[in-house]
Amino acid sequence: MLCLMYNQNFDVSSFLSQKDPLMTNGSVMLDDDIAASVAKGIITPLDEKLLANRTDDEAINESMALSIQCASSVSNMARRLQVRGNEVQELRTQVLILQRRNRRSSAGE
């Protein structure tokens, strides 16, 4: 469970990513780059400190908010990939059309 609040008064967090150690004073919730660099399910030390003062109801609400945000992010990524896939398909179609025109003009010469 991750938090939605950000407080710069906490120390810099440090944990290992797949490539290099990641140093941050941010929150996985608030920074997409940090979230992308951290394996899913890991809570940063900043998030742990923020969650320590939460009531159960607040933690549940924040968990639900995170779930909604994650679903929204996945949906947005799916839309972007679909648009990119459509662009690639359109470019392939254009290449095929140009290849056919090129063959016709080569055959007509």
C-alpha positions as CSV (number, residue, x, y, z in Angstrom):
1,M,0.0,0.0,0.0
2,L,1.4,3.4,-0.9
3,C,0.5,6.9,0.1
4,L,-0.9,9.9,-1.7
5,M,0.8,12.5,0.4
6,Y,4.3,14.0,-0.1
7,N,6.5,15.5,2.6
8,Q,10.0,16.7,1.9
9,N,11.1,16.7,5.5
10,F,12.0,13.0,5.3
11,D,15.5,11.8,4.6
12,V,16.6,10.6,1.2
13,S,15.5,7.0,0.5
14,S,17.9,4.5,-0.9
15,F,17.1,1.0,-2.3
16,L,18.3,-1.1,-5.1
17,S,16.7,-1.2,-8.5
18,Q,17.5,-3.7,-11.3
19,K,20.3,-1.5,-12.7
20,D,21.8,0.8,-10.0
21,P,21.0,2.0,-6.5
22,L,18.1,4.5,-6.6
23,M,18.4,7.5,-4.3
24,T,15.3,9.6,-3.8
25,N,13.5,11.8,-1.3
26,G,10.3,11.2,-3.3
27,S,7.3,8.9,-3.2
28,V,6.5,6.0,-5.5
29,M,2.9,7.4,-5.5
30,L,3.9,10.8,-6.8
31,D,6.7,10.1,-9.2
32,D,6.3,7.9,-12.2
33,D,10.0,7.5,-12.7
34,I,10.5,6.2,-9.2
35,A,7.5,3.9,-9.6
36,A,8.9,2.6,-12.9
37,S,12.3,2.0,-11.3
38,V,11.1,0.1,-8.3
39,A,9.8,-3.5,-8.5
40,K,6.1,-3.7,-8.0
41,G,4.9,-4.2,-4.4
42,I,7.9,-2.4,-2.8
43,I,7.1,0.5,-0.5
44,T,9.8,3.1,-0.2
45,P,11.0,4.2,3.3
46,L,9.2,7.5,2.8
47,D,6.0,5.7,2.1
48,E,6.5,3.6,5.2
49,K,6.9,6.7,7.3
50,L,3.8,8.3,5.9
51,L,1.7,5.2,6.3
52,A,2.8,4.8,10.0
53,N,0.6,7.6,11.0
54,R,-2.5,6.5,9.1
55,T,-5.6,5.0,10.6
56,D,-6.9,1.8,9.1
57,D,-9.7,3.7,7.2
58,E,-7.1,6.2,5.7
59,A,-4.9,3.3,4.7
60,I,-7.8,1.5,3.0
61,N,-8.9,4.7,1.2
62,E,-5.4,5.3,0.0
63,S,-5.0,1.7,-1.1
64,M,-8.2,2.0,-3.1
65,A,-7.0,5.3,-4.6
66,L,-3.7,3.7,-5.6
67,S,-5.6,0.8,-7.2
68,I,-7.7,3.2,-9.2
69,Q,-4.6,5.2,-10.2
70,C,-2.8,1.9,-11.2
71,A,-5.8,0.8,-13.3
72,S,-5.9,4.2,-14.9
73,S,-2.2,4.1,-15.7
74,V,-2.5,0.6,-17.2
75,S,-5.5,1.8,-19.3
76,N,-3.6,4.9,-20.5
77,M,-0.6,2.8,-21.5
78,A,-2.9,0.3,-23.3
79,R,-4.4,3.3,-25.2
80,R,-1.0,4.6,-26.1
81,L,0.1,1.2,-27.3
82,Q,-3.0,0.8,-29.4
83,V,-2.5,4.2,-31.0
84,R,1.2,3.3,-31.7
85,G,0.1,0.0,-33.1
86,N,-2.4,1.7,-35.4
87,E,0.3,4.2,-36.5
88,V,2.7,1.3,-37.3
89,Q,-0.1,-0.5,-39.3
90,E,-0.8,2.7,-41.2
91,L,2.9,3.0,-42.1
92,R,3.1,-0.6,-43.2
93,T,0.1,0.0,-45.4
94,Q,1.7,3.1,-46.9
95,V,4.9,1.2,-47.5
96,L,3.0,-1.6,-49.3
97,I,1.2,1.0,-51.5
98,L,4.5,2.7,-52.4
99,Q,6.1,-0.7,-53.2
100,R,3.3,-1.6,-55.5
101,R,3.5,1.8,-57.3
102,N,7.3,1.4,-57.5
103,R,6.9,-2.1,-59.1
104,R,4.3,-0.7,-61.6
105,S,6.5,2.1,-62.6
106,S,9.5,-0.2,-62.9
107,A,7.4,-2.6,-65.0
108,G,6.1,0.2,-67.2
109,E,9.5,1.6,-68.1
